[in-house]
Amino acid sequence: MQDIVDYISLMKKRPNETFAMATIIYIEGSSYRREGAKMMFSKARSSFGMISGGCLEEDLSYYAQQVIETKKQQIVPYDLRSESDEGWGKGAGCNGKIYVHIEPVGWNIGTTWKQIDEELLQGHDVISFRKLENGRVVQPLLFYKNGTSITSEPSIHLTETFSKKLQQFVNSEAILDYEELEGDQVMIERFKAPSLLYIFGAGPDVESVVKRAVDFNFKVVVIDPREARCNETFFPQASELIVAHPERFLQDNSICESSYVLIMTHSFQQDKVILEYFMHVRAKYIGILGSKRRTNRLLGEEAIPDWLHSPVGINIYAEGAEEISISILGELIKVRNERNAKNRKQKKKKELPFLKNLQSLC
């Protein structure tokens, strides 16, 4: 669900244009992507992203044009459960029915996207609350994860029940869910800021890691004492390049627990300093390049703790920097998505009465 940063960027580049944003808002059964998945359509019939395996996008484009022209949202249901070639599943037997909300969006349409963009750029997740009324999804109210309102005058009362529901949603790391508040059905959606990834080391093998990490919505900070390596020539995609020894950087900065950390210095002494720091400070992910034997030597008498990924990456028997970077990104993405996936499996599906009267396209 990391496409939102790209879609906001598209709106900013074309501020006077109206787009149609399609969001999967509800699924019965299974589907190619999950609730909260988005794609965009332009007036020129260009599409950005995908919400299915390719069987819905063409049909959705016609509804998107209607939304752009009329400036009115629509909810379009698709039944993909058919195993014949006559249905939208194209004989795939996708075993799911999905509801797609299509709405007009644009940089100069209201202030919602400008507010969301401002917060995401500062590294803040944004939580959106939208009431469901008469088959419509109303204008969002925006909140920080701690419940503080971003929207100047929220129409939802900040009751104890509201705060509890918000915190439950935040802790679940879900992207989209539904709750009932004060008799109203409300859609809650999370817009995730890019995940912060610190990479200690600026060797040639780090270059492909940085490039791929940025492609998958990580905000990358590279730390290395060598000015000849830690620069934009080698890492043009990095958000920040810090020429400093790891020890000095860790003395002067704090690493928040939601961050991701890769240790790739190729220096035994530097790796030792970094590991000693993280024996007392936790991050969401800490991985170190090199064999388990090397990590054991770095830790001395200590056993390799469960929180330390050693060796770094998913075991795909990678050879060379490019394959190793794929292995590393696979593990980072797995850790980022893991909690949401587990909670989704355990969570009982809520029924949404306001969707029942919509006729499926099949």
C-alpha positions as a printed NumPy array, in Angstrom:
array([[  0.   ,   0.   ,   0.   ],
       [  2.99 ,   2.26 ,  -0.579],
       [  1.722,   3.823,  -3.85 ],
       [  0.123,   6.847,  -2.179],
       [  3.387,   8.82 ,  -2.098],
       [  3.701,   8.437,  -5.881],
       [  0.074,   9.443,  -6.441],
       [  0.416,  12.569,  -4.32 ],
       [  3.577,  13.435,  -6.25 ],
       [  1.617,  13.06 ,  -9.503],
       [ -1.081,  15.439,  -8.242],
       [  1.551,  17.993,  -7.209],
       [  3.2  ,  17.894, -10.638],
       [ -0.16 ,  18.452, -12.375],
       [ -1.95 ,  20.704,  -9.861],
       [ -4.775,  21.896, -12.111],
       [ -5.805,  18.43 , -13.272],
       [ -8.594,  16.264, -11.867],
       [ -7.82 ,  12.571, -11.476],
       [ -9.917,   9.609, -10.384],
       [ -8.587,   7.592,  -7.457],
       [ -9.832,   4.012,  -7.162],
       [ -9.561,   2.288,  -3.769],
       [-10.527,  -1.244,  -2.792],
       [-12.722,  -0.549,   0.23 ],
       [-14.165,  -3.99 ,   0.963],
       [-13.503,  -7.614,   0.008],
       [-15.631, -10.713,   0.443],
       [-13.361, -13.727,   0.055],
       [ -9.928, -13.316,  -1.515],
       [ -8.459, -10.967,  -4.099],
       [ -5.221, -10.029,  -5.858],
       [ -4.721,  -7.008,  -3.568],
       [ -6.073,  -6.07 ,  -0.161],
       [ -8.367,  -3.352,   1.171],
       [ -6.725,   0.043,   0.867],
       [ -5.001,  -0.745,  -2.452],
       [ -5.232,   2.2  ,  -4.847],
       [ -4.716,   3.208,  -8.442],
       [ -5.197,   6.455, -10.365],
       [ -6.7  ,   7.463, -13.703],
       [ -6.197,  10.7  , -15.639],
       [ -8.593,  12.531, -17.936],
       [ -6.384,  11.422, -20.85 ],
       [ -7.213,   7.804, -19.883],
       [ -3.747,   7.054, -18.553],
       [ -3.681,   4.709, -15.564],
       [ -1.194,   4.496, -12.705],
       [ -0.826,   1.345, -10.607],
       [ -3.064,  -1.737, -10.439],
       [ -5.662,  -3.09 ,  -8.019],
       [ -6.2  ,  -6.467,  -9.696],
       [ -4.179,  -8.888, -11.774],
       [ -5.223,  -6.914, -14.847],
       [ -8.83 ,  -8.067, -15.305],
       [-10.585,  -4.959, -13.891],
       [ -8.478,  -1.988, -14.883],
       [ -9.929,  -1.463, -18.372],
       [-13.511,  -1.51 , -17.111],
       [-12.619,   0.702, -14.167],
       [-11.214,   3.295, -16.571],
       [-14.728,   3.924, -17.963],
       [-16.128,   4.57 , -14.49 ],
       [-13.098,   6.742, -13.737],
       [-13.888,   8.951, -16.733],
       [-17.462,   9.377, -15.478],
       [-16.149,  10.381, -12.061],
       [-13.713,  12.913, -13.555],
       [-16.414,  14.434, -15.788],
       [-19.221,  14.577, -13.208],
       [-17.004,  15.21 , -10.139],
       [-19.174,  12.635,  -8.337],
       [-17.844,   9.534,  -6.57 ],
       [-19.018,   5.996,  -7.291],
       [-18.767,   2.601,  -5.604],
       [-18.425,  -0.238,  -8.108],
       [-18.702,  -3.895,  -6.979],
       [-17.035,  -6.716,  -8.945],
       [-17.753, -10.398,  -8.375],
       [-14.594, -12.337,  -9.312],
       [-15.729, -15.712,  -8.042],
       [-16.85 , -17.111, -11.397],
       [-14.732, -19.93 , -12.819],
       [-16.048, -19.355, -16.352],
       [-14.552, -16.914, -18.846],
       [-17.774, -14.884, -18.813],
       [-17.099, -13.259, -15.434],
       [-14.575, -10.66 , -14.351],
       [-12.367, -13.416, -12.972],
       [-11.648, -14.431, -16.605],
       [-11.808, -18.071, -15.571],
       [ -9.255, -17.577, -12.816],
       [-11.682, -18.469, -10.029],
       [-10.342, -15.624,  -7.866],
       [-12.857, -16.502,  -5.122],
       [-13.609, -12.935,  -4.121],
       [-15.989, -10.031,  -4.486],
       [-14.466,  -6.576,  -4.241],
       [-15.967,  -3.118,  -3.846],
       [-14.059,  -0.271,  -5.473],
       [-14.595,   3.339,  -4.428],
       [-13.766,   5.843,  -7.19 ],
       [-13.56 ,   9.54 ,  -6.331],
       [-12.327,  12.74 ,  -7.999],
       [ -9.038,  13.98 ,  -6.558],
       [ -6.603,  16.762,  -7.348],
       [ -3.969,  18.954,  -5.755],
       [ -6.222,  22.014,  -5.919],
       [ -9.406,  20.185,  -4.909],
       [ -9.765,  21.09 ,  -1.236],
       [ -6.855,  20.835,   1.208],
       [ -6.896,  17.128,   2.111],
       [ -4.021,  15.979,  -0.092],
       [ -1.88 ,  18.989,   0.746],
       [ -2.311,  18.217,   4.45 ],
       [ -1.541,  14.532,   3.965],
       [  1.527,  15.344,   1.854],
       [  2.879,  17.771,   4.449],
       [  2.613,  15.185,   7.225],
       [  4.058,  12.301,   5.198],
       [  7.06 ,  14.443,   4.249],
       [  7.707,  14.971,   7.967],
       [  7.587,  11.21 ,   8.561],
       [  4.146,  11.175,  10.207],
       [  1.527,   8.548,   9.398],
       [ -1.912,  10.062,   8.829],
       [ -5.153,   8.392,   9.94 ],
       [ -8.286,   9.266,   7.97 ],
       [-11.843,   8.881,   9.31 ],
       [-14.682,   8.986,   6.769],
       [-18.358,   8.532,   7.572],
       [-20.43 ,   6.291,   5.306],
       [-23.714,   7.976,   4.432],
       [-26.332,   7.006,   1.827],
       [-23.903,   4.904,  -0.183],
       [-21.29 ,   7.671,  -0.138],
       [-17.924,   8.048,   1.561],
       [-17.829,  11.586,   2.943],
       [-14.923,  14.037,   3.173],
       [-12.127,  12.688,   5.404],
       [-11.148,  13.927,   8.834],
       [ -7.418,  13.599,   9.443],
       [ -5.63 ,  12.629,  12.659],
       [ -2.155,  11.831,  13.905],
       [ -1.567,   8.374,  15.371],
       [ -1.849,   9.808,  18.897],
       [ -5.386,  11.053,  18.171],
       [ -4.534,  14.736,  17.711],
       [ -6.642,  16.286,  14.963],
       [ -4.971,  17.566,  11.793],
       [ -8.323,  18.735,  10.433],
       [ -9.044,  22.084,  12.079],
       [-12.649,  21.388,  13.11 ],
       [-13.332,  17.644,  13.337],
       [-17.02 ,  16.716,  13.158],
       [-16.345,  13.468,  15.011],
       [-16.327,  14.086,  18.755],
       [-13.02 ,  13.063,  20.324],
       [-14.598,  10.79 ,  22.908],
       [-12.878,   8.099,  24.943],
       [-14.458,   5.499,  22.635],
       [-13.053,   7.292,  19.591],
       [ -9.568,   7.4  ,  21.117],
       [ -9.754,   3.69 ,  21.964],
       [-10.853,   2.745,  18.43 ],
       [ -8.086,   4.878,  16.939],
       [ -5.426,   3.299,  19.141],
       [ -6.632,  -0.216,  18.318],
       [ -6.373,   0.595,  14.621],
       [ -2.897,   2.122,  15.007],
       [ -1.613,  -0.876,  16.975],
       [ -2.946,  -3.334,  14.39 ],
       [ -0.881,  -1.658,  11.645],
       [ -3.902,  -2.161,   9.373],
       [ -4.298,  -0.025,   6.257],
       [ -8.111,   0.121,   6.111],
       [-10.87 ,  -0.978,   8.482],
       [-14.378,  -0.086,   9.665],
       [-15.819,   0.887,  13.037],
       [-19.095,   2.191,  14.416],
       [-18.881,   5.529,  16.217],
       [-21.853,   7.333,  17.747],
       [-24.216,   5.322,  15.546],
       [-22.302,   6.106,  12.356],
       [-20.367,   3.618,  10.292],
       [-16.857,   4.968,   9.721],
       [-14.086,   3.926,   7.347],
       [-10.63 ,   4.288,   8.908],
       [ -7.624,   4.449,   6.604],
       [ -3.91 ,   4.82 ,   7.253],
       [ -1.612,   6.769,   4.948],
       [  1.858,   5.51 ,   5.752],
       [  4.912,   7.728,   5.67 ],
       [  7.937,   6.179,   3.95 ],
       [  9.744,   3.779,   6.296],
       [ 13.029,   5.207,   7.606],
       [ 16.029,   3.023,   6.754],
       [ 19.514,   3.72 ,   8.138],
       [ 22.367,   2.065,   6.253],
       [ 25.778,   2.072,   7.903],
       [ 28.291,   1.743,   5.083],
       [ 28.628,   3.23 ,   1.608],
       [ 30.416,   0.492,  -0.303],
       [ 29.553,  -0.456,  -3.898],
       [ 27.235,  -3.227,  -2.659],
       [ 25.083,  -0.63 ,  -0.877],
       [ 24.237,   1.199,  -4.119],
       [ 21.72 ,  -1.386,  -5.356],
       [ 20.195,  -1.676,  -1.861],
       [ 19.529,   2.082,  -1.744],
       [ 18.013,   2.134,  -5.223],
       [ 15.661,  -0.76 ,  -4.511],
       [ 14.763,   0.51 ,  -1.04 ],
       [ 13.646,   3.868,  -2.456],
       [ 11.569,   2.057,  -5.101],
       [  9.703,   0.335,  -2.254],
       [  8.986,   3.503,  -0.26 ],
       [ 11.877,   3.507,   2.195],
       [ 13.417,   6.844,   3.096],
       [ 17.126,   6.026,   3.122],
       [ 19.864,   7.605,   5.239],
       [ 23.418,   6.477,   4.422],
       [ 26.151,   6.919,   7.07 ],
       [ 29.841,   6.485,   6.233],
       [ 33.022,   8.407,   7.182],
       [ 34.392,   8.354,   3.603],
       [ 33.408,  11.516,   1.761],
       [ 34.717,  10.008,  -1.484],
       [ 32.03 ,   7.291,  -1.233],
       [ 29.21 ,   8.855,   0.77 ],
       [ 27.994,  11.315,  -1.847],
       [ 25.304,  11.861,  -4.498],
       [ 27.454,  10.408,  -7.271],
       [ 26.954,   6.928,  -5.84 ],
       [ 23.656,   7.425,  -3.982],
       [ 21.48 ,   9.927,  -5.896],
       [ 18.268,   8.388,  -4.511],
       [ 19.207,   8.649,  -0.813],
       [ 17.236,  11.154,   1.266],
       [ 20.273,  11.982,   3.379],
       [ 24.012,  11.301,   3.166],
       [ 25.925,  11.7  ,   6.42 ],
       [ 29.723,  11.718,   6.357],
       [ 30.535,  10.557,   9.878],
       [ 31.917,   7.627,  11.823],
       [ 29.113,   5.404,  13.158],
       [ 30.136,   6.054,  16.762],
       [ 29.846,   9.84 ,  16.348],
       [ 26.551,   9.569,  14.474],
       [ 25.025,   7.354,  17.17 ],
       [ 26.245,   9.716,  19.902],
       [ 24.616,  12.713,  18.227],
       [ 21.386,  11.129,  16.974],
       [ 18.611,   8.904,  18.266],
       [ 17.177,   5.96 ,  16.329],
       [ 13.432,   5.566,  16.801],
       [ 11.993,   2.101,  17.358],
       [ 10.02 ,   2.15 ,  14.082],
       [ 13.216,   2.507,  12.019],
       [ 15.03 ,  -0.113,   9.969],
       [ 18.809,  -0.551,  10.23 ],
       [ 21.309,  -2.252,   7.922],
       [ 24.925,  -2.719,   9.01 ],
       [ 27.085,  -2.989,   5.884],
       [ 30.37 ,  -1.241,   6.737],
       [ 32.708,  -4.201,   5.983],
       [ 34.705,  -2.945,   8.988],
       [ 34.925,  -5.288,  11.968],
       [ 35.56 ,  -2.446,  14.439],
       [ 32.779,  -0.211,  13.091],
       [ 30.298,  -3.101,  13.1  ],
       [ 31.272,  -3.872,  16.7  ],
       [ 30.558,  -0.282,  17.779],
       [ 27.186,  -0.292,  16.013],
       [ 26.141,  -3.637,  17.518],
       [ 27.107,  -2.502,  21.016],
       [ 24.799,   0.5  ,  20.589],
       [ 21.867,  -1.657,  19.474],
       [ 22.289,  -4.019,  22.401],
       [ 20.566,  -1.221,  24.364],
       [ 18.444,   0.479,  21.671],
       [ 15.819,  -1.341,  19.629],
       [ 14.665,  -0.712,  16.07 ],
       [ 11.932,  -2.447,  14.076],
       [ 14.568,  -4.246,  12.03 ],
       [ 18.334,  -4.649,  12.448],
       [ 20.283,  -6.706,   9.941],
       [ 24.019,  -7.212,   9.541],
       [ 25.942,  -8.291,   6.469],
       [ 28.242, -11.275,   6.857],
       [ 28.149, -14.834,   8.108],
       [ 26.852, -16.   ,  11.488],
       [ 30.412, -16.93 ,  12.413],
       [ 31.514, -13.315,  11.882],
       [ 28.545, -12.029,  13.915],
       [ 29.433, -14.434,  16.729],
       [ 32.957, -13.009,  16.765],
       [ 31.541,  -9.465,  16.902],
       [ 29.352, -10.343,  19.883],
       [ 32.098, -12.151,  21.798],
       [ 30.511, -14.358,  24.427],
       [ 26.953, -13.255,  23.576],
       [ 24.659, -15.498,  21.531],
       [ 23.091, -13.918,  18.454],
       [ 19.863, -12.335,  19.789],
       [ 16.496, -12.982,  18.131],
       [ 16.113,  -9.339,  17.099],
       [ 19.295,  -9.374,  15.006],
       [ 18.942, -10.65 ,  11.44 ],
       [ 22.207, -12.455,  10.76 ],
       [ 22.988, -13.073,   8.027],
       [ 20.889, -10.258,   6.598],
       [ 18.203, -11.011,   4.014],
       [ 16.01 , -13.904,   2.942],
       [ 17.951, -16.991,   1.926],
       [ 17.647, -17.165,  -1.864],
       [ 21.243, -18.377,  -2.303],
       [ 22.084, -14.926,  -3.635],
       [ 25.282, -14.29 ,  -5.582],
       [ 26.636, -10.783,  -6.088],
       [ 25.447,  -7.344,  -5.001],
       [ 22.286,  -7.23 ,  -7.128],
       [ 20.9  , -10.552,  -5.9  ],
       [ 21.905,  -9.783,  -2.309],
       [ 20.013,  -6.474,  -2.499],
       [ 16.888,  -8.36 ,  -3.626],
       [ 17.318, -10.734,  -0.679],
       [ 17.665,  -7.8  ,   1.742],
       [ 14.655,  -5.903,   0.361],
       [ 12.568,  -9.065,   0.513],
       [ 13.251,  -9.342,   4.231],
       [ 12.615,  -5.638,   4.884],
       [  9.264,  -5.806,   3.083],
       [  8.342,  -9.019,   4.934],
       [  9.004,  -7.401,   8.322],
       [  7.113,  -4.246,   7.324],
       [  4.009,  -6.178,   6.208],
       [  4.098,  -9.056,   8.697],
       [  2.061,  -7.653,  11.567],
       [ -0.706,  -6.31 ,   9.349],
       [ -0.954,  -9.66 ,   7.537],
       [ -1.182, -11.643,  10.794],
       [ -3.831,  -9.339,  12.258],
       [ -5.828,  -9.503,   9.031],
       [ -5.989, -13.304,   9.203],
       [ -7.152, -13.246,  12.826],
       [ -9.684, -10.432,  12.441],
       [-13.356, -11.269,  11.992],
       [-14.819,  -9.632,   8.884],
       [-17.308,  -6.822,   9.56 ],
       [-20.503,  -6.686,   7.523],
       [-21.277,  -3.359,   5.853],
       [-25.035,  -2.923,   5.298],
       [-24.599,   0.165,   3.097],
       [-22.899,  -1.989,   0.411],
       [-25.594,  -4.651,   0.212],
       [-27.848,  -2.788,  -2.241],
       [-25.108,  -2.309,  -4.82 ],
       [-25.486,  -4.541,  -7.871],
       [-22.351,  -6.501,  -8.73 ],
       [-20.718,  -6.349, -12.138],
       [-20.055,  -9.939, -13.158]])
